[in-house]
Amino acid sequence: RRKRMAYVIQKSASQKVTELVPRNLTLKDGTPVVLDYIKDEQIEFAASLFNEEIEAGNTYPQDFVHSVDQFRAYFCSHACFTLYDPTNVSHVLGMFYIKPNYPGRSSHICNAGFVVNKEVRNQGIGKILAQNFLPLAKDLGYRASMFNLVFHTNIPSIKLWDSLGFKAIGVVPQAGRLRIGTDAEGNAIEQYVDATQYYFD
């Protein structure tokens, strides 16, 4: 059986560590939360959240469940941050990574990937993650940000990046074979969906 590998750009030995975290923040309902670098005790739960998103089949291009090691290699290869309730540190509410979108001479342009725990959606967590991503990316030394595949079915994400001043710089036709629902027997219905590429500097 062919072994599936995570797509990884190797981490530089001189990778900067930001001092902008930990940050104490508040959700819409007043719940205090903390944003910080991912902790060892959060890895397994964070991997399960990522796999839930993959299995949903409508936001990430990956089509296979990741082991904890594969999750580390892909999601935690560079800077990875989690949002959590300080009374339950291992229970991740949301997370994102920041890493180069390209290697070498273009590594000053970063990419990021976001996941919000579906149990706590509609609490403004996605916006909190996005708003903190921008200053963190800058502090880590990146000069610009680029998202390669924001699928057109992901309306909340499109609205969020538009509201934060990201520029739509192109469309990739039929960029993803996404799940859009199920049939009467419960089988997944898939179709090819376009994606916008977003840029911010």
Disulfide bonds with the S-S distance in Angstrom:
none
